[in-house]
Amino acid sequence: MSFVEYGDTIKDGDTAIVFLGHESMFPVKVQQGSVTQTKYGVIRHSTDLIGKKYGSKVTCSKGGWVFILHPTPELWTVNLPHRTQILYSTDISVITMMLELKPGSIVCESGTGSGSLSHALIRTVAPTGHLYTVEFHQQRAEKAKEEFREHGVEHLVTVTNQDVCKNGFGVSDIADAVFLDIPSPWEAIGHAKAALKAEGGRICSFSPCIEQVQRTCLAMEEYGFTEINTLEILLRVYNIAMLAEMFAFALSFSCDQQLLHPPSFHQERYTNSPLPVPGKNVSFCITSIWKGSTRIIKSNSWLHTARLRISPKSSQSKMASQPQRTSTIGPECQRIRGLSVLPGHVGA
């Protein structure tokens, strides 16, 4: 079993996902002779799991059933043991895109944390790329190494326990991209630049506070990064409760226009308002049709990206002639909580 290579059959030592429902699932390490308790009863690893195909429907001792799924970075993100706050798939997808990652890319990351982003980065750069991840906390670093080994990706990642702000990533001139998720990312910008390839690369920093982003932006400019951008990552989910015929009914007429198609159903099922009259404003009907709940799942942080481009010639003289710029973050950003840092390049 590997998080980057699909295996068809459940084997002893695998990490599998026990799926009870979309809002109820958990990881389990498959071991000969072990049992797992669920609300539907006991799952016996030796007889119910080992040798079965991933995706199988397994009947528990009380008669209920569950599905056993092959692990993926996305499933691991929603099921992993939290040692720190983590990044979720919405954040990870944007970060992966902004860093321009692909199979074969070399990535430096700090800090490792619970490994949510790390698993996604490993899957993206596999099979020929590599992740160098730095974790300040020793126990978290050791636990991350153990998980990577259990998940079959240890050959694609190197975990280092050190302070990235003081000691850097332990590599130089090899990275295509650098990601920072630390309290003071501006202190690691110099080490990030040293880790990037001579021709430059991408850097991305994820921060929850606007003050962190402002200081990181200034540090990026000081080290020659350009194309510095800041954005907020927001996931908004709509739960719409309506029928297809109601939607068609709403589209059949617009405000202050003639009724084009008379309703062919009993409207009192949906609203207590009277039936619209041809030629009258029918905005009240739209309001009653779009029933349901709207909720914001998360308003997380700002993502800030920049690119590093270094020409063969020294760029110091050209940069010295350019006017100094201040951070482009305006007062309007202060209304939104959370920030992150995106990539920029070193100007030629």
N, C-alpha and C positions, 0 to 999 in steps of 0.2 A: 504494500500500500504506500502511495506517495501522493502528496498534495498537488504535484505537478504532472503525475502520470496516472491515468485511470486504471484501476484494477477491477476485474470482473467478479472475483470471488473473495469472500471474507476469510481472512486468515488469522491465525493466532498471533497476537501482538499488534494487530491493526487498531487504528482509531476510527470508530464508526459513529454515525449520528443516528440516535434513536428518535424517530419522528412520530410524535403523537398528534400533532396538528400544527398549523402555521404559527400559532402563538405558544406552542409547547413542544420543545425538543431539547435534547441534551447529548453531549458526547460521552462515549464509553470506550474504554480500552478493552479490546477483546482478549480474554485469557482463558485457556483451557481449565475447566472446572469451576470457573467463576459464575456468579449469578448477578443479575441486575433487577432491582425492584422498580416497578412502575405502578401507576394507579390501576392498571388493568391486570396486574399480577406479575409473576416472576418470569424473567427471560433467562434461560440457561444457555450459557455461551457454547458449551460443548455440543449440544444437540440442536439449539435454535439458531445459532449464528455461524459457527465455523463450518466452512464448506458451502454455505448458501451464497447466492448471488446478491450483490448490492442492489437495492431497490426491492428486495423481497418483502412480502407481507408476512409478519411473524405473529403467531397467536400466542398470547400470554396465558399464564396458568388460570386466570379467572375467566377466560373466554374472550377477552378483548384482544385487539390486535394493534400492531404498530408497524411502521416501515423502517427498514434499516438502510440508510443512505451513505453513499461514498462521500467523504469529507471534501469540501472545497474551501478556498479562502473566504468566500461569502458566508458559508454555513459556519465556519470557524469564528468569524467575527461576531455572530449573534449567539454563540455558544461557549466561547472561551472563558476561562477563569480570569476575572479582572484583577490584575495586580496594580493597574493604573487606569486612568481614564483612557478611552480608546478612540480611534477614528473608525467611522462606519463607511459603508459602501458608497454613499453619496460623496463624502469627502475623498475617499480613496480613488474613485473614478476620475475626479477632476485633477487630483494630484498626479496621477499616472499620465493623464493627457498633457498637462502643463510641463511635466518633466520630459516629455517626448520619449518615453521608454519603449523598448522593443526587445525581442529576443536577442541576446548577445550584449545588452547594455551592462555597464559597470556602474553600480549605485552605491553611494555612501549615505548612511542614515544615522541619526541620533535624535532622541533616544529610542531604544528598542521597546521599552514598556512591556505591554502584554503581548506584543507580536502581531497585532491585527494587521497593520499596514505591512509589516515585514513579510507575512505569508503572501499577500497580494503582489508585492514587489518581486518576490522570488518566482512566483508563477509567471509574471510578465517577462522577466529577463531569461528564464529557462529556455533551452537547455544549456546554452553556452555562456550566459552572462553570470554575474556574481554580485552578491550584496555584502557590503561591509557595514555592519551595524555596531554602534557604540552605545553601551549602557553604563551609566554612572554607578548604579546600585548593584553591588556584587551578587546578592541573592537573586535579583531579577535577571541578571546576565546568565547565571548558572541555570536558572529555570528555563530561560529561552533556549540555551544550548540543548537542554534535555528534550524540549518539545520539538525542536528542529530535527533532532536525531530520531525521535519516535515517528515523526511525520515524513521521514525519508527525503529530507531536503538539505541535510547537513553538508553535502558536497557543493551546494550552491550559496552558502552563507558563511561568513566569518564573524563571530561575536567577540567583541573586545570590551573588557571592563576597565574603563578609565574616564577621566573628565575631558570631554571633547573641547571644552573652552580653554583648557590649559595644554592638553597634549595632542589635540587634533584627532584624526581618524586612523592614524598609524600607516597611512599610505599617501603617496604623492604622485601627481601627474598621470593618474590612470582612470579617473572617474568621468563618466559622461554626465552624471547628474548627482546632486547632493540634496538631501532632505533634512530639515531641522525641525524638531518638535521639543524644544527645551525652554526653560524659563527665561534665559537671556541669550537669544540667538545672535544678537549683534556682536557678542564676544567670540563667536565661532566663525564669523564670516571670513576672517583671514585664513583659518585652517581649511575652510571649505574651498577657498580659491586655490590653496596649495594642493588640495586633493584632485581638483579638476585637471583634465588634460591640457596640454600646452596650447592647443587651439581653442580652448574655452569649453563651455558647457552650460547646463541649466542648474539653477538653485531654487529651492522652494522652502519657505518657512511657514509654519502653522502656529498662530498665536491667538489667544483668547482676548487680548486687550489691545486697544488702539495705541496706547503708549508704547507697548512692545514693538508694534509695527512701525511706528514713527522712528524709533531709534534704529531698528533694523534697516529701514530704508536709507537712512543717513549713512550707516555703515557700508551698505552696498555701494552707494555712490562714492564713498571714500576709497573703496577698493577697486573701483573702475567698472562696476556692473552697470549695464544699461537696460533699457526696455523694462524698467521696474514697474510692476502693476500690482494692484491690491484689489481683491474681490471678496465678497461675502458668499458663503455657501449656504443656501437655504433650500430645504426640502419641504414642500407643502403638499399634503395629501387631501384630496376632496372625496368625501363619501356622499355620492349623489343617489338619492332615492327617488326614482321616477320611472315611468313606463315609456316605452318607445312611442306609443300613440299620443301621449301627452306632449312629448317633444315635437312630434310632427304637428300637433295642434298649435303649439306655440309658434312654430315657424310659418304657419299658414297666414298669419297677419302680423303687422307691425304697428307701432304706435301711430295713432291719428290717420290710419289708412283703412280702406274698406275691407270688410271681412271677405276673404277670398274663398274659403272653404268652410261651410257650416260644420259645427261639431257633429260627429256621428256616434257619440257615446254620451252616457249620462254623467255630466260634469260634476254633479253633487258628490260623486265618489271622491273627488280630489279637492274641492274647495267649496266653501259656503257662499262664495260670491255668486251673483247672478250671471247667467250666460252673457257674454259680450254682445253688444248691439252693433250691427254694421255701421262703420263710420265713427265709432267712439274709441276713445283711448282705452287700450286693453293692457296697460302695463301691470295692473293688479293681477292679471291672469298669469303673467310671467313670474311674478313673485310667488304665487301660490304653487306654480308648477315646480319650481326649483326648490323642492323641499329637501331636507337632508342636513347633515352636519358637516361643517368644515373645521378642520383642526390643523394646526401647524405642528408637525412632528418635531422639528428641531430647527433652531436658528443658531448655528454653531459658532463659527469663527470666520476670520478673514484669511483669505489665501493670498499670498504675496509672491509673485514670481519675478525672476530676472534672468538675464542671459550674460554669460561671460564670453567675450571674444577678444582674443589677443593676437595682434598682428606680429609678424617677425620683427618689425621695428619697435622700438620703445614707444609706448603711447603716452608717456608722461608729458612730453613737450606739447603734444596736441591738447591733452587734457588741461594743461596749465593755461592755455590760451582761451579755453572755453569758460564762459561765466559759470559761477557756482550756482547750482540749483538747490532749492530747498525741497523738502518732502512735498509730494503732490497731494497728500491727503488733506482734504478740505474739512471745514467745520461740520459739513453735513454728515460726515462719516461718524461723528461723535454721537449721533442719534441711535446708532446701531451697535449693539453689544457684540464684541468678539471680532477678531481679525486674524489674518494669516498673511504669509508673505509669498509672493510669486517670483518666478525666474527673471533674470536680466542678463545682459552681456557686457563684457568689458570692451569699451569703445576702442576702435582701432585708431 
